[in-house]
């Protein structure tokens, strides 16, 4: 279906809310896509690449649209048809995570001199601080956990926990082992969401196929996720399955680790912060199980999250329009004001918030709060 200009998407777009510029909103991008379908030469390739880059990829508009218009997919299509150097850099960064992510300084070697360093500074800072920033100190003791004895699970840790913040993966593994789950070694690739959003559909499809095959070879067990965005990327898989029944099995197998921890018992330690801010990731659609867990553990120390603000990471947009990402990020920090510790359940959000945190504020994945 086509956009009917109802404006529902404008109510939820973080970029529009931060800038007040409707030309940056999803409705304008839907109009752009329609224009280019009718006249392929209406804009030159450089203009299209620039306009397509001005999207955070939060997908909130897709969830809100009554017509089912998928503006992020339209933007991904424009990006695929009009790639530029930023797209190549982003693709290289995602596909070579194993080599590049552990040492973010290597990323600078990919940047030609013609690119102004100040435009890429926020992105590089996020990469470097994700490893060495002021992380969260444990303040929650585990008293009891549900028993998963006899069940085999696969842990989908995601690229960040696999290559940079390995302590997140270790924490998830320790919690699953404490639940007596049979932890099967996974052979997963990236979830593919970042590549799909950037316009590299074929590369994302290959990753989807590899992940589904890895799950199939393991006997189709439960797949436990620790990153909200990875979980959303996996849940959106629509192809690569043998049939509809297998697609249903995959959907049922996907389980956020917070869902398993909800029935546990926990105790705050003496060093627990008086106020803990929670950033709700854009991809935490529907029932936010991460927040449900944190609210049960932290009680009044966890203010009700605003839920409207995006961290401003923006994926490939971070390379093309970091100043706009910063405007979105500023609103996010305004909603978190007064919190000495900020936690989230998304790897990208953790990177962006760590890089932009006010002095003295610790940021990390909520898994870091457990004293294991």
N, C-alpha and C positions, 0 to 999 in steps of 0.2 A: 504494500500500500504506500501511497505518497503522503507527504506532510500536508495537513489541512490548516496549518498556521494557527492552531489552537493556543499555543504558547505554554502548554503544560511543562515542556522541557525547560523553559526559561526560569521556572520556579526553583529548579534543583541544580542548575549549572553553577559550579563554584567559580569558574572563570568569569562569567557574566556578573555574578554577585560581587566579586572583588574589584572588577574594573568598571562596571556600569556601561560597558560597550556591547550593545546588542549584536554588532557585526561579528563578535567573537563567540556568540552563543550557538547552540545546536541548530536552531531554526535557520540561521544564515548558512550554515554548512549544508543543510538539506537543500536549500535553495541553490547553492553553488553546484552541488552534485546534479541537480535537475537541469541547471543551465548548461553544464558541460555535456550532459547526455544529448541535449538538443542541438548543441553547437560546439563541436570538439575544438574549434579554434577560437572560442570566445576569449580565452585567456591564454597567455603563453605559459610554457612549462615552468618557468621560474616563479611566476605569480601563483600558479596552482600549488607548487611545492611549498611556498611560503604560507599560503592560506591553510593548506592541509596540515601544516605543522602546528597550527594554533589550536590544539585540542589536547586536553589533559588525559584523555582516555579513561576517565573515571567511570563511564558507562551509566551514570545516573539518569541521563536523558533516555537511554534505551529502556530502563526499567519503568520510567514514568509515561512514555508515549502510549496513548490509547489506540493509535493506529499500528503499533508495532514497528515503527520506523527505527532502524538501527543506524543512527548517525555515526557512531564509532566505526561501524563496518564500512559506511560510505567514505569516511575519512581514510580508512585503511586502503580502500580501493584507489582513492586519489593518490595516496602515497606510493602505492605499487606502480601506478602508471607514470608517476613523475618523481622518481627517486633523485636524491642529491647526495652530497658528501656526508651530510649529517645522518642520512639513512644508512649509508655504508658503514659509518663509524658505529652506529647503534647496533647494526647487525653483527659486526665483528665483535663488539663488546659482549653480546649475548651468546654468540655461537662459540666464542673462545674463552668462556668464563673460567674454565679450569686453569688456563695459562695466565690470563690477565687479571682476574679478580683478586687473587691472593696478594698481589703487589700492584696497588692502584697507580703507582708511579709509572708503570709501564704504559698505562693508557696515554700519558702525555706524548709518548713517542709516536703515536698514531696521528697526532694533530699537526698539520702543516703550518708553516709560519704565517700564512695569509689569514689564518683564523685568529682573531683577537683573543688573547688569553683571558681577559676579564669577562668575556661572554661565557667562557667555559669554566671559569673559576668555581661557581657554585656546584657544578656537576662533579668536578675533580675533588672538591672539598668533601662532598657527600661520600665519595668513594673512599677517601683516605680516613675519614673519621669513623666510618662504619666499623673499621677494624680497631682503631685506637682512641675512640672518643670516651667521654665520661659515662661509663656503663652503669647499669642498675646493680646495686648491692643486694644480695639475698635478704629477704625479711619475712619469709613464710616457711614455717616448718610443716612437713607432711606427717600427719598422725595416722591416717588410714586411707587406702585406695580400693577401688572396686577390684574384684578378682576376675581376670580374663584367662584363668588357667585352661589350657587345652585349645586356645584359639591362636592361630598364626596370623600375624599382621605384617604388612609392608609399611615402612615409614617413608612418606614422600616429604623429604626435608626441604627441598627447593635449593636453588643455586647458592643463595646467600649463606644458608646454614651448612651447605656442603663444602663451600670453598673459602668463606671468609669468617663467618661467625659460627665456627664449629662447636662452640659451647652450647648453642641452641640445640643442635642435633644431639649432642651428648645428653643434655637435660631431658629431651624427649625420650631418648633411649632408656635412660635411667628410670623415668616414670613408667614407661611401658614394661620394663623388666620388673619393677616393683609391683606391677599389676599381674605378674606371672604370665604375660603374653609371650608367645613364641615369636620372637622378632626375626623375620626372614630378611636376609640382606637384599636390598633392592638394586635394580639395574636401571633406574629411571633416568631420563633426560630432563631438560628444562620443561616446564609445563607448556611453553609455546605462546603464552598470552602476549608477552612483550614483542615477539616477532610478528604475531598476527596483527597487533595494533599498529605496528610500524609499516605494514604493507608487504610483509614477507610471508604470504600465505603458504606457498609450497614448503618453505623451511619449517614452518610451524606444523604443517601436516605430517612431515617426516618425524618430527618429535612426538606427535600424538600417536602415530603408528608404533613407534618404538616403546612408548610407555604402556600402551595397551598390550603389546606382545609380552613385555616384562611381567605385567600383571597376570596375563593368561598362563605363562610358563610357570608362575609361582602357584598356580591352582586357584586363581581368582579369590584371594583372601581379602579381608578388610584392608583398605588403604587409609592410613592415618596421616593427616596433614597438620602442619604447624604454622603455615602462612595462609592468611585469608585470601590473598590474591592468587596464590598457587591453587588453592581449593576451588576458587571461582573459575580459573582457567581450565582445570580438570573437569569440573562439572559442566562446562560448556562444550565438551567434546560431542560432536554430532556425527562423526564418521570414523571409519577404521574398525568398526565392530562387525562381527559375523552376521548379526541380525539384530532386530529390535529387542529380543530377549536379552542378549548379551549387553546391549546398551543399558538396559534396566538394571542388570547385575552390577555394572560399573557404577551407575548412579547410587545404588544402594550401598556399595562398598565404601564410598568416599565418606570419611568420618573426621571432623576436626578433633584434635586431641583434647580440646576443651570440653567436648561432649562426653568424653570418657572420664574426665576429672571432676565433673559436676557432682558426682555422688561420693566424693572423697571427704575427708575431715582434715582441717588445717588449723594452724595456730600462728598468729602473728608474733614475731620475735620482738625484743626490746628496741631494736633499731628501726622498726617499721616507721616510714614517713607519716607525718600527721595528715598529709593530703597527697593523694596519688591521682594524677590526671590520666584519663584514658582517651586515646585518640581512636575514634571509630573509623576504620578504613572504608574508602568508597565502595570496595568490592564486598563488604560485609552486608549483603542484601538479605532481607527477610529477618529471621530470628538470629540475633547476634549472640551466639553461644559463648564467645570469648567474654563479652561483657557480663553475661549471666554468671559465668564462673567467677569473674573478678568481683562482682557485686556481692556474691555469697561469701567470698573470702574477706573482702576489705570493709564491707558495710559502709558506715558513714564516712570513712576515709576516702571513698571514691565518689566524687561528685557526679551527678547525672551528666553524661557527655552531651555536648551540643548536637553532634551527629550530622551537622549541616556542612561543616568545613572540611575541605580537602587539604592534605599536607602540602600540595603543590609540586610533588615530584615530577609528574607529567611525562615520564618516559622520554621519548624522542623530543618532545617539546622543550625539555630542559636544555637541549643543545641549541635550539633555534631561537627561543624567546625566554631566557632565564629571568628577565626583568618581570615578565608577566607571572611566571611561576612564583617569584618572590612576593608579588602582591597577594596571591592566593595564600601563600605560606604565612604572611603577616596576620591575616584574619584567623588562621588556624591557631596561632600562638595567642592571639587575644582571647580565644575561647578557652585556652588552657592556663591562663594567667593565675598565679598563686600556687601552682603545683611545683613542689621541689623535685618530684620524680614523675616522669611521663612514660607510660607503657602503651604498646600497641601490639597487634597481632599480624602485621604485614611487614615484610622485609623492606620493601621500597619506602614505606612510611617511616620505618625506623631509621633508614639511611638519611632521608630528607630532614627529619626532625632532629636527628643527632647533629647534622651539619649546621642547623639554624637555631639550636637551642640557646636561650638566654644564659648568661653567665651563672654558673652554679647549679643548673638544672641537669639532672641525669635522665638519659633517654635509653630505652631498649625494648626488646621483646618481653612480653609478660612472663615468659618462661624463666627469665633471669631472676625473678623474684623468689623462686623456690630454692630453699637451702637444702641441696642434695649431696 
